[in-house]
Amino acid sequence: MKNFEEIRRQAQALSAKPVIAVVAPDRHSLQAVEEAAELQLATAAFFMTTGTEQYVLDKVRDSEFSYYVLESAEEAAEYAVAACAASKCQMLMKGNLDSAVLLRAVLKKDSGLTTGSLLTHLAWLEMPSYHKLFIVTDGGMIPYPTLEEKEEILKHAVNYSQRLGLSMPKLAVLAATEKVNPKLRETRDAAYLKEEAAKGKYGNCVVEGPISFDLAYTTGAAEVKGYSSPVAGDADVLLVPDLVSGNLLAKGLVYGGGGQMAGLIVGARIPILLISRSASPAEKINTIALAVVLTRPQDEKELK
């Protein structure tokens, strides 16, 4: 898919509207869900607490959404997770509670949502300076991933790229240089991931690395440097060395480059939406629409 508008159209075209489990809602999450419902993307169930703002309590009670009032954020998170595990809700959304509280409920061994896989963050970006959607990962979950964790991050990126229709996603493992430098661990890791991908370890994908951002993002830079790779200027995924670089890159592209973003935590049975209160209205809707498309029923996979 080339842009978020296409994703929104696909989400709207689906006959089954998924239910978002919203934990400890605030005005921002309520507004996002109300807009998503108005756009016919999804509906919601609210897991509120006795401490939820009165305005939000009243708005939800007067709406057509399902709702529950629990004693604490921890209890609300556990109830929401149980609803997702029972398939009553198809995605999980954070409201006014610590992310750690929500993720603890997800990661409990008996939660019904764990898969044995690492939870990682995928940020999809649409840029006026790039020709298609692409992923930046991991800029939201794993601070300083080990090589083994980078393999998990890479696998998630391949999996979710393929869910959106890319049969052979192209991944750029970013570094500050294109040469392996023993003093720069990210270059050694990148070379290993490229070598293992060539052996088929990660399925149908093309992995390039180490590769700098300019080469992965623009064909012109690759031509000037004489760098030949099918990933150069056409990457579907930018795999970053660590959370800090990924977070800075994604936010720099959005706030400095005029981009739009959508972000999800993946690795559980359902997508987890941790939408910042400072996120733009477009980012909130992009994220919900993306999650809707990724949770669509199997018999609607080929819907255009």
LOLUMDO-205095 format. One record per residue: y, x, z of N, C-alpha, C in turn. Coordinates in Angstrom, 3 decimals, decimal comma, padded with zeros to 6 digits, m for minus. Layout:
<nodes>
n.yy  n.xx  n.zz  ca.yy  ca.xx  ca.zz  c.yy  c.xx  c.zz
Y  X  Z  Y  X  Z  Y  X  Z
...
</nodes>
This chain:
<nodes>
n.yy  n.xx  n.zz  ca.yy  ca.xx  ca.zz  c.yy  c.xx  c.zz
m001,190  000,833  000,000  000,000  000,000  000,000  001,247  000,872  000,000
002,258  000,426  m000,729  003,446  001,253  m000,908  004,529  001,003  000,130
004,575  m000,186  000,737  005,658  m000,476  001,663  005,250  m001,559  002,662
006,111  m001,760  003,645  005,826  m002,736  004,690  005,952  m004,168  004,192
006,779  m004,386  003,175  006,894  m005,729  002,613  005,546  m006,191  002,067
004,835  m005,298  001,416  003,510  m005,629  000,900  002,547  m005,951  002,044
002,625  m005,196  003,124  001,774  m005,462  004,282  002,097  m006,824  004,890
003,382  m007,152  005,008  003,766  m008,452  005,561  003,256  m009,590  004,695
003,340  m009,429  003,379  002,838  m010,479  002,479  001,338  m010,678  002,660
000,598  m009,580  002,787  m000,846  m009,696  002,996  m001,155  m010,382  004,313
m000,412  m010,026  005,352  m000,637  m010,649  006,661  m000,347  m012,143  006,606
000,716  m012,530  005,935  001,067  m013,943  005,828  000,051  m014,734  005,019
m000,606  m014,070  004,074  m001,559  m014,755  003,198  m002,908  m015,021  003,858
m003,186  m014,367  004,968  m004,477  m014,554  005,635  m004,562  m015,942  006,247
m005,718  m016,576  006,082  m005,882  m017,942  006,590  m006,009  m017,986  008,105
m006,688  m017,003  008,680  m006,866  m016,959  010,134  m005,729  m016,160  010,754
m005,012  m016,772  011,663  m003,895  m016,094  012,325  m004,375  m015,525  013,662
m004,358  m014,214  013,819  m004,851  m013,599  015,050  m003,953  m013,911  016,241
m004,537  m013,769  017,424  m003,815  m014,027  018,669  m003,473  m012,682  019,325
m002,208  m012,502  019,656  m001,757  m011,289  020,341  m001,764  m011,543  021,841
m002,463  m010,713  022,592  m002,432  m010,787  024,048  m001,241  m009,963  024,521
m000,200  m010,637  025,009  001,025  m009,961  025,440  000,996  m009,817  026,959
001,021  m008,594  027,440  000,887  m008,320  028,864  002,254  m008,095  029,503
002,549  m008,865  030,566  003,820  m008,752  031,288  004,997  m008,801  030,323
005,162  m009,891  029,608  006,201  m009,951  028,572  007,619  m009,820  029,137
008,484  m009,247  028,323  009,914  m009,227  028,599  010,606  m009,882  027,408
011,918  m009,870  027,414  012,645  m010,540  026,324  012,352  m009,924  024,959
012,174  m008,600  024,953  011,950  m007,904  023,684  010,604  m008,276  023,064
009,532  m008,243  023,867  008,210  m008,594  023,339  008,142  m010,076  022,994
008,791  m010,926  023,800  008,823  m012,356  023,499  009,508  m012,616  022,170
010,645  m011,964  021,956  011,369  m012,147  020,701  010,544  m011,694  019,507
009,835  m010,567  019,648  009,002  m010,065  018,556  007,901  m011,059  018,207
007,262  m011,617  019,228  006,175  m012,564  018,993  006,708  m013,871  018,402
007,850  m014,327  018,885  008,445  m015,555  018,340  008,745  m015,384  016,854
009,277  m014,232  016,483  009,578  m013,983  015,076  008,301  m013,869  014,250
007,278  m013,236  014,820  005,999  m013,116  014,117  005,382  m014,491  013,876
005,493  m015,364  014,858  004,961  m016,723  014,702  005,765  m017,491  013,654
007,080  m017,309  013,662  007,937  m017,984  012,688  007,616  m017,527  011,268
007,252  m016,248  011,133  006,896  m015,706  009,819  005,444  m015,984  009,453
004,738  m016,693  010,337  003,327  m017,044  010,141  002,444  m015,805  010,015
002,714  m014,831  010,862  001,894  m013,623  010,914  000,799  m013,744  011,965
001,147  m014,303  013,118  000,216  m014,355  014,246  000,717  m015,364  015,272
m000,140  m015,639  016,249  000,263  m016,420  017,409  000,014  m015,553  018,641
000,155  m016,120  019,843  000,063  m015,260  021,018  m000,432  m016,006  022,245
m000,929  m015,209  023,190  m001,233  m015,678  024,544  m000,510  m014,722  025,481
000,241  m015,264  026,436  001,053  m014,450  027,336  000,382  m014,331  028,704
000,248  m013,102  029,153  m000,325  m012,811  030,461  000,820  m012,327  031,342
001,451  m013,289  032,015  002,657  m013,014  032,786  002,307  m012,722  034,241
003,322  m012,338  034,985  003,147  m012,093  036,413  004,176  m012,918  037,188
003,980  m012,986  038,479  004,938  m013,709  039,308  006,300  m013,028  039,304
006,340  m011,782  038,853  007,600  m011,058  038,777  008,253  m011,108  037,406
007,653  m011,832  036,450  008,237  m011,948  035,115  009,601  m012,632  035,197
010,551  m012,163  034,421  011,901  m012,726  034,421  011,856  m014,240  034,200
012,654  m014,975  034,952  012,632  m016,434  034,889  012,923  m016,954  033,485
013,835  m016,291  032,796  014,145  m016,702  031,417  012,898  m016,665  030,544
012,126  m015,600  030,662  010,906  m015,457  029,855  009,865  m016,486  030,280
009,698  m016,655  031,598  008,751  m017,664  032,099  009,067  m019,042  031,523
010,331  m019,416  031,565  010,731  m020,741  031,087  010,538  m020,874  029,586
010,895  m019,829  028,834  010,744  m019,875  027,374  009,281  m020,015  026,973
008,403  m019,271  027,639  006,980  m019,333  027,311  006,400  m020,690  027,698
006,765  m021,183  028,874  006,251  m022,481  029,327  006,683  m023,621  028,413
007,862  m023,493  027,801  008,363  m024,531  026,900  007,881  m024,352  025,463
007,113  m023,292  025,212  006,627  m023,021  023,857  005,224  m023,592  023,662
004,694  m023,376  022,466  003,321  m023,810  022,165  002,307  m022,705  022,410
002,776  m021,553  022,918  001,882  m020,436  023,182  001,061  m020,679  024,456
m000,134  m020,129  024,479  m000,937  m020,140  025,704  m000,341  m019,150  026,690
m000,506  m019,415  027,977  000,021  m018,461  028,955  m000,758  m018,547  030,268
m000,700  m017,453  031,010  m001,337  m017,337  032,321  m000,360  m016,594  033,221
m000,331  m016,951  034,484  000,542  m016,272  035,441  m000,340  m015,610  036,502
m000,299  m014,277  036,562  m001,111  m013,495  037,489  m000,225  m012,861  038,554
m000,858  m012,315  039,575  m000,116  m011,766  040,702  000,580  m010,439  040,393
m000,032  m009,625  039,564  000,494  m008,282  039,337  000,305  m007,858  037,890
000,970  m006,754  037,514  000,815  m006,215  036,170  m000,608  m005,729  035,942
m001,216  m005,147  036,976  m002,603  m004,676  036,865  m003,546  m005,833  036,574
m003,339  m006,948  037,292  m004,206  m008,110  037,081  m003,957  m008,724  035,707
m002,698  m008,773  035,293  m002,378  m009,305  033,968  m003,038  m008,471  032,876
m003,007  m007,151  033,045  m003,634  m006,266  032,065  m005,132  m006,487  032,005
m005,767  m006,630  033,143  m007,215  m006,835  033,170  m007,604  m008,165  032,531
m006,840  m009,222  032,798  m007,125  m010,524  032,195  m006,934  m010,471  030,680
m005,869  m009,800  030,238  m005,616  m009,691  028,802  m006,710  m008,903  028,106
m007,137  m007,816  028,719  m008,214  m007,001  028,165  m009,507  m007,823  028,082
m009,786  m008,601  029,116  m010,988  m009,450  029,110  m010,918  m010,480  027,985
m009,720  m011,026  027,740  m009,559  m011,995  026,651  m009,806  m011,344  025,299
m009,378  m010,100  025,141  m009,628  m009,371  023,898  m011,114  m009,041  023,751
m011,741  m008,633  024,850  m013,174  m008,307  024,810  m014,005  m009,523  024,439
m013,538  m010,718  024,850  m014,248  m011,961  024,545  m013,843  m012,528  023,188
m013,032  m011,785  022,445  m012,562  m012,171  021,102  m011,657  m013,396  021,111
m011,105  m013,737  022,283  m010,132  m014,825  022,345  m008,776  m014,352  021,826
m008,534  m013,045  021,933  m007,343  m012,414  021,369  m007,810  m011,234  020,518
m007,054  m010,919  019,488  m007,478  m009,888  018,536  m006,663  m008,599  018,602
m005,600  m008,580  019,400  m004,817  m007,364  019,597  m004,099  m007,445  020,929
m003,688  m006,284  021,404  m003,105  m006,164  022,738  m001,701  m005,604  022,605
m000,743  m006,230  023,311  000,656  m005,810  023,183  001,258  m005,569  024,561
001,931  m004,444  024,705  002,576  m004,080  025,968  003,928  m004,759  026,098
004,180  m005,312  027,292  005,492  m005,846  027,621  006,175  m004,947  028,623
006,602  m005,532  029,742  007,339  m004,794  030,756  006,396  m004,252  031,838
005,617  m003,271  031,480  004,743  m002,579  032,429  004,517  m001,167  031,937
004,083  m000,302  032,832  003,814  001,076  032,434  002,650  001,112  031,448
002,792  001,948  030,428  001,703  002,089  029,451  000,413  002,516  030,131
000,521  003,360  031,161  m000,670  003,854  031,855  m001,454  002,723  032,491
m000,769  001,697  032,995  m001,443  000,552  033,609  m002,263  m000,193  032,566
m001,677  m000,419  031,418  m002,379  m001,127  030,346  m003,559  m000,311  029,833
m003,351  000,971  029,613  m004,412  001,815  029,062  m005,557  002,011  030,050
m005,248  002,030  031,353  m006,322  002,118  032,351  m007,245  000,912  032,262
m006,668  m000,252  032,066  m007,477  m001,466  031,939  m008,358  m001,410  030,690
m007,814  m000,854  029,612  m008,577  m000,721  028,360  m009,727  000,259  028,527
m009,476  001,361  029,241  m010,430  002,473  029,302  m011,489  002,327  030,387
m011,432  001,277  031,189  m012,498  001,062  032,164  m013,832  000,914  031,448
m014,873  001,491  032,018  m016,172  001,494  031,348  m016,680  000,091  031,045
m016,343  m000,864  031,901  m016,840  m002,230  031,698  m015,797  m003,143  031,057
m014,770  m002,556  030,435  m013,697  m003,383  029,862  m014,149  m004,157  028,634
m015,151  m003,649  027,948  m015,594  m004,287  026,714  m014,802  m003,857  025,495
m013,821  m002,968  025,682  m012,996  m002,525  024,558  m013,194  m001,066  024,200
m013,872  m000,311  025,051  m014,071  001,104  024,750  m015,131  001,283  023,671
m014,978  002,336  022,896  m015,913  002,622  021,809  m016,524  004,012  021,946
m016,124  004,728  022,989  m016,558  006,113  023,117  m015,690  007,068  022,334
m014,662  006,536  021,717  m013,773  007,339  020,885  m012,473  007,616  021,618
m011,812  008,683  021,245  m010,517  009,055  021,802  m009,454  008,061  021,332
m008,560  007,652  022,238  m007,428  006,830  021,836  m006,344  007,737  021,263
m005,867  007,414  020,086  m004,819  008,208  019,454  m003,757  007,288  018,869
m002,619  007,879  018,540  m001,496  007,103  018,005  m001,315  007,388  016,524
m001,165  006,328  015,749  m000,872  006,434  014,320  000,476  005,780  014,064
001,384  006,515  013,450  002,694  005,973  013,065  002,770  005,932  011,546
002,907  004,734  010,993  003,099  004,578  009,551  004,590  004,588  009,263
004,993  005,322  008,233  006,396  005,402  007,878  006,628  005,037  006,421
007,725  004,341  006,203  008,210  004,044  004,855  009,577  004,705  004,718
009,691  005,608  003,744  010,912  006,386  003,581  011,548  006,134  002,209
012,878  006,064  002,154  013,533  005,952  000,843  013,321  007,190  m000,016
012,958  008,312  000,610  012,773  009,573  m000,119  011,302  009,858  m000,439
010,409  008,893  m000,184  008,981  009,118  m000,453  008,417  007,910  m001,181
007,351  008,123  m001,940  006,886  007,104  m002,873  005,836  006,149  m002,313
005,442  006,320  m001,066  004,423  005,430  m000,501  004,442  005,536  001,020
003,753  004,607  001,670  003,580  004,690  003,120  002,751  005,920  003,464
003,047  006,518  004,612  002,222  007,620  005,084  002,163  007,583  006,599
001,196  008,304  007,151  000,946  008,318  008,592  001,379  009,650  009,180
002,001  009,591  010,362  002,220  010,772  011,196  001,364  010,608  012,443
000,544  011,610  012,756  m000,350  011,516  013,910  m000,640  012,906  014,467
m000,739  013,076  015,793  m000,584  012,093  016,843  000,717  012,379  017,556
001,661  011,469  017,459  002,953  011,673  018,094  003,166  010,771  019,286
002,060  010,226  019,849  002,253  009,270  020,927  001,227  009,247  022,031
000,129  009,991  021,902  m000,927  009,879  022,921  m001,381  011,214  023,491
m001,806  012,139  022,644  m002,427  013,390  023,106  m001,386  014,504  023,091
m000,938  014,992  024,266  000,153  015,971  024,300  m000,133  017,249  023,508
m001,227  017,931  023,840  m001,579  019,185  023,177  m003,067  019,143  022,820
m003,393  018,520  021,701  m004,801  018,299  021,373  m005,582  019,587  021,121
m006,807  019,586  021,607  m007,734  020,666  021,305  m008,209  020,502  019,864
m008,938  021,475  019,373  m009,484  021,371  018,023  m010,399  020,159  017,913
m011,228  019,940  018,919  m012,131  018,788  018,908  m011,343  017,478  018,905
m010,255  017,432  019,650  m009,430  016,221  019,660  m008,715  016,036  018,320
m008,336  017,127  017,683  m007,731  017,008  016,354  m008,729  016,425  015,353
m009,993  016,755  015,522  m011,007  016,160  014,648  m011,071  014,642  014,840
m010,975  014,191  016,101  m010,963  012,757  016,382  m009,712  012,108  015,788
m008,573  012,761  015,945  m007,319  012,247  015,387  m007,435  012,129  013,874
m007,992  013,151  013,249  m008,175  013,146  011,794  m009,096  012,004  011,362
m010,189  011,819  012,082  m011,139  010,753  011,732  m010,490  009,378  011,812
m009,677  009,154  012,854  m008,977  007,870  012,958  m008,032  007,673  011,784
m007,318  008,724  011,418  m006,373  008,622  010,309  m007,100  008,291  009,000
m008,242  008,921  008,788  m009,044  008,630  007,586  m009,536  007,185  007,620
m010,076  006,774  008,755  m010,622  005,421  008,906  m009,577  004,359  008,616
m008,401  004,493  009,240  m007,390  003,452  009,083  m006,685  003,522  007,739
m006,634  004,676  007,131  m006,136  004,760  005,758  m007,064  004,011  004,810
m008,360  004,181  005,023  m009,333  003,505  004,172  m009,324  001,994  004,405
m009,046  001,569  005,629  m008,946  000,132  005,899  m007,801  m000,504  005,132
m006,789  000,298  004,810  m005,665  m000,219  004,035  m005,824  000,027  002,540
m007,036  000,419  002,141  m007,340  000,477  000,721  m007,357  001,837  000,073
m007,145  002,920  000,843  m007,195  004,261  000,265  m008,632  004,779  000,311
m009,250  004,932  m000,828  m010,647  005,380  m000,847  m010,780  006,861  m000,530
m009,768  007,662  m000,909  m009,807  009,111  m000,694  m008,445  009,578  m000,172
m008,150  009,307  001,105  m006,839  009,707  001,636  m006,642  011,207  001,630
m005,379  011,601  001,440  m005,005  013,013  001,418  m004,293  013,359  002,724
m004,829  014,348  003,442  m004,289  014,720  004,744  m003,708  016,122  004,719
m002,498  016,255  005,233  m001,839  017,550  005,361  m001,821  017,935  006,836
m002,471  019,039  007,176  m002,477  019,528  008,558  m001,294  020,485  008,679
m000,243  020,027  009,342  001,031  020,720  009,316  001,078  021,955  010,206
001,846  022,922  009,743  002,133  024,141  010,494  003,455  024,687  009,964
003,917  025,780  010,541  005,178  026,370  010,101  005,002  027,310  008,921
003,767  027,569  008,549  003,469  028,487  007,467  002,210  028,034  006,748
002,041  028,534  005,521  000,845  028,163  004,756  m000,271  029,185  004,926
m000,004  030,221  005,666  m001,009  031,262  005,873  m001,556  031,206  007,294
m002,826  031,548  007,437  m003,436  031,582  008,767  m002,889  032,779  009,528
m002,336  032,496  010,693  m001,780  033,528  011,562  m002,535  033,485  012,888
m003,219  034,572  013,256  m003,989  034,576  014,501  m003,174  034,187  015,728
m001,855  034,402  015,676  m001,007  034,079  016,818  m000,593  032,610  016,861
m000,837  031,877  015,769  m000,466  030,464  015,699  m001,735  029,622  015,634
m002,083  029,023  016,773  m003,350  028,282  016,851  m003,420  027,146  015,851
m002,266  026,497  015,583  m002,294  025,370  014,662  m002,713  025,787  013,258
m002,424  027,039  012,862  m002,859  027,482  011,543  m004,367  027,701  011,509
m004,917  028,235  012,596  m006,375  028,429  012,662  m007,082  027,076  012,670
m006,557  026,141  013,441  m007,147  024,802  013,495  m007,098  024,133  012,130
m005,969  024,280  011,446  m005,805  023,659  010,124  m006,818  024,204  009,129
m007,013  025,524  009,142  m007,982  026,134  008,229  m009,394  025,617  008,509
m009,716  025,463  009,803  m011,040  024,945  010,170  m011,217  023,502  009,681
m010,221  022,661  009,899  m010,321  021,266  009,478  m010,466  021,154  007,961
m009,738  021,988  007,238  m009,857  021,987  005,774  m011,263  022,396  005,344
m011,784  023,434  005,963  m013,121  023,927  005,621  m014,196  022,888  005,911
m014,110  022,243  007,071  m015,112  021,244  007,432  m014,992  019,991  006,575
m013,777  019,618  006,218  m013,589  018,449  005,351  m014,215  018,684  003,983
m014,112  019,910  003,489  m014,705  020,245  002,194  m016,221  020,104  002,214
m016,811  020,225  003,411  m018,261  020,058  003,561  m018,655  018,591  003,733
m017,668  017,707  003,817  m017,947  016,281  003,971  m018,034  015,802  005,398
m017,626  016,629  006,354  m017,778  016,281  007,772  m016,996  015,029  008,157
m015,856  014,777  007,512  m014,992  013,663  007,898  m015,017  012,519  006,891
m015,994  012,533  006,010  m016,109  011,461  005,032  m015,253  011,707  003,806
m014,939  010,620  003,107  m014,182  010,719  001,856  m012,702  010,967  002,132
m012,302  012,198  002,023  m010,890  012,555  002,228  m010,662  013,947  001,672
m009,391  014,271  001,456  m008,988  015,618  001,046  m008,079  016,164  002,134
m008,437  017,306  002,684  m007,651  017,907  003,763  m007,071  019,230  003,290
m005,773  019,395  003,501  m005,096  020,643  003,163  m004,424  021,208  004,410
m004,537  022,520  004,586  m003,866  023,140  005,717  m004,313  024,579  005,906
m003,492  025,368  006,555  m002,169  024,977  007,040  m001,182  024,765  005,893
m000,294  023,805  006,080  000,699  023,491  005,061  001,981  023,069  005,777
003,109  023,508  005,276  004,388  023,156  005,891  004,821  021,765  005,434
005,729  021,181  006,195  006,182  019,819  005,904  006,785  019,703  004,512
007,615  020,669  004,116  008,280  020,560  002,822  007,281  020,526  001,674
006,214  021,293  001,775  005,207  021,309  000,712  004,403  020,011  000,684
004,117  019,471  001,861  003,353  018,221  001,931  004,171  017,039  001,432
005,495  017,132  001,588  006,368  015,977  001,343  006,989  015,961  m000,044
007,231  017,143  m000,635  007,920  017,175  m001,931  007,190  018,075  m002,928
007,007  017,559  m004,129  006,366  018,366  m005,180  007,278  019,507  m005,611
008,597  019,279  m005,533  009,539  020,316  m005,949  009,408  021,585  m005,124
009,244  021,425  m003,805  009,090  022,595  m002,934  007,808  023,342  m003,266
006,741  022,590  m003,554  005,463  023,219  m003,895  005,571  023,988  m005,205
006,297  023,443  m006,159  006,457  024,113  m007,442  007,253  025,414  m007,279
008,306  025,355  m006,487  009,131  026,551  m006,269  008,314  027,660  m005,615
007,463  027,287  m004,649  006,668  028,275  m003,924  005,348  028,617  m004,630
005,086  027,947  m005,750  003,840  028,198  m006,472  002,612  027,763  m005,687
002,768  026,685  m004,937  001,683  026,191  m004,076  000,964  025,056  m004,793
m000,290  025,256  m005,098  m001,061  024,260  m005,835  m002,065  023,562  m004,936
m001,924  022,245  m004,802  m002,841  021,445  m003,998  m002,646  019,974  m004,347
m003,718  019,176  m004,394  m003,560  017,746  m004,665  m002,807  017,024  m003,551
m002,703  017,665  m002,392  m002,005  017,047  m001,258  m000,505  017,297  m001,326
m000,084  018,379  m001,954  001,329  018,749  m002,018  002,158  017,645  m002,667
003,138  017,154  m001,938  004,014  016,109  m002,450  003,374  014,749  m002,543
002,147  014,601  m002,051  001,440  013,316  m002,185  000,569  013,020  m000,956
000,952  013,528  000,198  000,146  013,336  001,407  000,182  011,889  001,872
m000,965  011,407  002,310  m001,069  010,084  002,940  m000,984  010,193  004,453
m001,314  011,366  004,977  m001,330  011,596  006,418  m000,739  012,964  006,715
000,161  013,016  007,688  000,670  014,281  008,209  000,104  014,442  009,611
m000,819  015,376  009,771  m001,426  015,635  011,069  m000,645  016,763  011,730
000,007  016,447  012,854  000,931  017,389  013,488  000,223  018,215  014,557
000,796  019,366  014,941  000,146  020,232  015,932  000,049  019,624  017,330
001,069  018,831  017,721  001,083  018,294  019,078  001,983  017,067  019,135
001,972  016,409  020,296  002,730  015,174  020,477  004,223  015,398  020,285
004,747  016,491  020,806  006,186  016,733  020,731  006,642  016,833  019,284
005,955  017,637  018,491  006,358  017,790  017,090  006,191  016,482  016,326
005,144  015,734  016,625  004,931  014,457  015,948  005,982  013,431  016,308
006,331  013,373  017,591  007,349  012,440  018,039  008,700  012,777  017,428
009,048  014,062  017,422  010,326  014,488  016,851  010,369  014,247  015,346
009,264  014,523  014,662  009,221  014,329  013,214  009,399  012,858  012,862
008,626  011,983  013,500  008,701  010,562  013,183  010,081  009,989  013,491
010,628  010,318  014,659  011,943  009,785  015,019  013,045  010,382  014,152
012,893  011,655  013,781  013,868  012,274  012,899  013,897  011,594  011,533
012,720  011,252  011,029  012,642  010,583  009,735  013,229  009,171  009,806
012,974  008,467  010,910  013,476  007,098  011,045  014,986  007,086  011,273
015,441  007,839  012,276  016,854  007,764  012,649  017,751  008,661  011,797
017,200  009,742  011,266  017,994  010,632  010,443  017,801  010,440  008,959
016,647  009,875  008,591  016,332  009,742  007,173  016,291  008,324  006,662
016,643  007,357  007,530  016,698  005,965  007,073  015,348  005,324  006,875
014,320  005,810  007,582  012,985  005,264  007,410  012,698  004,065  008,295
011,597  003,397  007,992  011,059  002,329  008,830  009,708  002,783  009,358
009,346  002,279  010,530  008,099  002,736  011,145  007,323  001,573  011,734
006,011  001,789  011,876  005,127  000,903  012,635  004,127  001,804  013,339
003,828  001,506  014,592  002,921  002,377  015,331  001,867  001,624  016,109
000,656  002,173  016,127  m000,458  001,562  016,842  m001,260  002,611  017,590
m001,813  002,212  018,746  m002,829  003,005  019,417  m004,175  002,536  018,899
m004,987  003,454  018,408  m006,296  003,104  017,851  m007,389  003,869  018,593
m008,612  003,415  018,401  m009,747  004,031  019,075  m010,463  003,064  019,987
m009,807  001,948  020,311  m010,452  000,865  021,051  m010,981  m000,147  020,040
m011,612  m001,198  020,526  m012,148  m002,211  019,622  m011,053  m002,990  018,919
m009,872  m003,015  019,518  m008,748  m003,748  018,939  m007,521  m002,833  018,927
m006,573  m003,082  018,024  m005,359  m002,262  018,019  m004,471  m002,586  019,221
m003,777  m001,572  019,722  m002,897  m001,728  020,866  m001,471  m001,460  020,406
m000,567  m002,409  020,693  000,815  m002,326  020,248  001,686  m001,922  021,435
002,169  m000,693  021,414  003,091  m000,212  022,451  004,472  m000,091  021,813
005,145  m001,215  021,654  006,427  m001,238  020,946  007,554  m000,953  021,929
008,324  000,069  021,638  009,448  000,444  022,495  010,493  m000,659  022,518
011,130  m000,834  023,683  012,199  m001,821  023,788  013,385  m001,457  022,904
013,503  m000,165  022,555  014,593  000,275  021,686  014,246  000,162  020,199
013,017  m000,250  019,906  012,599  m000,370  018,507  013,417  m001,439  017,795
013,654  m001,222  016,527  014,404  m002,191  015,733  013,556  m003,448  015,521
014,198  m004,593  015,221  013,432  m005,801  014,905  012,447  m005,574  013,767
012,859  m004,782  012,770  011,968  m004,505  011,639  010,726  m003,754  012,088
010,905  m002,762  012,982  009,750  m002,004  013,452  008,761  m002,891  014,201
009,277  m003,812  014,996  008,407  m004,714  015,743  007,572  m005,580  014,799
008,225  m006,140  013,791  007,506  m006,987  012,838  006,563  m006,153  011,970
006,996  m004,971  011,563  006,117  m004,084  010,794  004,836  m003,792  011,564
004,978  m003,508  012,859  003,831  m003,158  013,685  002,878  m004,339  013,831
003,428  m005,516  014,076  002,581  m006,701  014,215  001,877  m007,009  012,896
002,609  m006,965  011,787  002,001  m007,257  010,480  000,897  m006,263  010,152
001,126  m005,001  010,453  000,123  m003,977  010,211  m001,137  m004,244  011,027
m000,964  m004,565  012,312  m002,114  m004,869  013,162  m002,868  m006,086  012,653
m002,142  m007,069  012,152  m002,773  m008,278  011,603  m003,663  m007,926  010,418
m003,138  m007,126  009,500  m003,914  m006,736  008,318  m005,143  m005,925  008,718
m004,996  m005,069  009,706  m006,113  m004,218  010,136  m007,178  m004,980  010,907
m006,850  m006,171  011,431  m007,843  m006,965  012,164  m008,329  m008,158  011,357
m007,999  m008,208  010,071  m008,390  m009,353  009,249  m009,904  m009,465  009,157
m010,419  m010,670  009,018  m011,868  m010,879  008,901  m012,440  m010,182  007,673
m013,714  m009,835  007,753  m014,376  m009,128  006,654  m014,299  m009,894  005,345
m014,423  m011,238  005,405  m014,450  m012,018  004,162  m013,068  m012,138  003,526
m012,029  m011,601  004,161  m010,697  m011,625  003,584  m010,197  m010,231  003,243
m011,096  m009,239  003,273  m010,708  m007,852  003,058  m010,077  m007,627  001,689
m010,536  m008,355  000,695  m010,068  m008,097  m000,663  m008,935  m009,036  m001,073
m008,389  m009,769  m000,107  m007,316  m010,690  m000,401  m006,097  m009,946  m000,925
m005,517  m010,422  m001,996  m004,324  m009,799  m002,590  m003,097  m010,668  m002,333
</nodes>
